């Protein structure tokens, strides 16, 4: 088992799957006419790394022992609460398309929704 927590990542996502999910997620955000301008000039590779670490932890992967590894990864963009919810909705769609179990999708939503704070 790759994951250390409640959501074993092996077999249905894994490290490569997390990277793929984050890449898909960022493509959706970048394609959103309202959200895309927030990514201009932003270090997307660094953002992707933070998002992958947070998603891995949320899914019970190896980063699970790190408290809030990338808390606030989206905060630096200055999104409104409604925009942040839409970003999290895109994540949900990606994870569902990848057949991630519903309880793991819920955990991921919670991890990223909790970082909104605004």
C-alpha positions as CSV (number, residue, x, y, z in Angstrom):
1,X,0.0,0.0,0.0
2,X,1.4,3.4,-1.0
3,X,-0.9,5.5,1.2
4,X,-0.4,5.8,5.0
5,X,-3.9,6.9,5.9
6,X,-7.5,5.9,5.3
7,X,-7.3,6.2,1.5
8,X,-4.8,3.7,0.0
9,X,-3.6,5.4,-3.1
10,X,-2.1,2.3,-4.8
11,X,-4.3,1.0,-7.6
12,X,-6.6,3.9,-8.1
13,X,-4.4,7.0,-8.1
14,X,-0.8,6.8,-6.8
15,X,1.8,9.5,-7.2
16,X,1.6,9.6,-11.0
17,X,-2.2,9.8,-10.8
18,X,-2.0,12.7,-8.3
19,X,0.3,14.6,-10.7
20,X,-2.1,13.8,-13.6
21,X,-5.1,15.0,-11.6
22,X,-3.4,18.2,-10.6
23,X,-2.4,18.8,-14.2
24,X,-5.9,18.3,-15.4
25,X,-7.2,20.5,-12.6
26,X,-4.9,23.3,-13.5
27,X,-5.8,23.0,-17.2
28,X,-9.5,23.5,-16.2
29,X,-8.8,26.5,-14.0
30,X,-6.6,28.0,-16.8
31,X,-9.4,27.5,-19.3
32,X,-11.9,29.3,-17.1
33,X,-12.2,32.8,-18.5
34,X,-12.8,34.3,-15.0
35,X,-10.0,32.3,-13.2
36,X,-7.3,32.3,-15.9
37,X,-6.2,35.9,-15.3
38,X,-5.3,34.9,-11.7
39,X,-2.7,32.5,-13.0
40,X,-0.8,35.0,-15.2
41,X,2.7,35.5,-13.9
42,X,2.1,32.8,-11.2
43,X,4.7,30.0,-10.9
44,X,2.4,27.2,-12.0
45,X,5.0,24.5,-11.5
46,X,5.4,25.5,-7.8
47,X,1.6,25.8,-7.5
48,X,1.2,22.3,-9.0
49,X,3.8,20.9,-6.5
50,X,1.9,22.4,-3.6
51,X,-1.4,21.2,-4.9
52,X,0.0,17.7,-5.4
53,X,1.4,17.5,-1.9
54,X,-1.9,18.7,-0.4
55,X,-3.9,16.3,-2.5
56,X,-1.6,13.4,-1.6
57,X,-2.0,14.2,2.1
58,X,-5.8,14.5,1.8
59,X,-6.0,11.1,0.1
60,X,-3.9,9.5,2.9
61,X,-0.7,9.3,0.9
62,X,2.9,9.7,2.1
63,X,2.5,13.4,2.9
64,X,-0.3,12.6,5.4
65,X,2.2,13.1,8.3
66,X,2.8,16.7,7.3
67,X,0.4,19.1,8.8
68,X,-1.2,21.2,6.1
69,X,1.7,20.7,3.6
70,X,0.5,23.4,1.2
71,X,-2.2,25.2,3.2
72,X,-3.3,28.2,1.2
73,X,-1.8,27.2,-2.1
74,X,-4.6,29.1,-3.8
75,X,-4.6,32.0,-1.4
76,X,-1.8,33.8,-3.1
77,X,-4.0,34.3,-6.1
78,X,-6.5,36.6,-4.4
79,X,-9.6,34.6,-5.4
80,X,-13.0,35.4,-4.0
81,X,-14.8,32.8,-2.0
82,X,-17.0,32.0,-4.9
83,X,-14.0,31.6,-7.3
84,X,-12.3,29.4,-4.8
85,X,-15.4,27.2,-4.6
86,X,-15.3,26.9,-8.3
87,X,-11.7,25.9,-8.3
88,X,-12.6,23.1,-5.7
89,X,-15.5,22.1,-7.9
90,X,-13.1,21.6,-10.8
91,X,-11.0,19.3,-8.5
92,X,-14.1,17.3,-7.7
93,X,-14.9,16.8,-11.3
94,X,-11.4,15.7,-12.1
95,X,-11.3,13.2,-9.2
96,X,-14.7,11.8,-10.2
97,X,-13.6,11.4,-13.8
98,X,-10.6,9.4,-12.5
99,X,-13.0,7.1,-10.5
100,X,-11.6,8.2,-7.2
101,X,-13.8,6.8,-4.4
102,X,-16.5,9.2,-3.1
103,X,-15.1,9.4,0.5
104,X,-11.6,10.3,-0.9
105,X,-13.2,13.0,-3.1
106,X,-14.9,14.4,0.0
107,X,-11.6,14.4,1.9
108,X,-9.9,16.2,-1.0
109,X,-12.7,18.8,-1.2
110,X,-12.5,19.4,2.5
111,X,-8.7,19.8,2.4
112,X,-8.9,22.5,-0.3
113,X,-12.1,24.1,0.9
114,X,-10.6,24.5,4.4
115,X,-7.7,26.5,2.9
116,X,-10.0,29.2,1.5
117,X,-10.2,31.2,4.7
118,X,-11.5,34.3,2.9
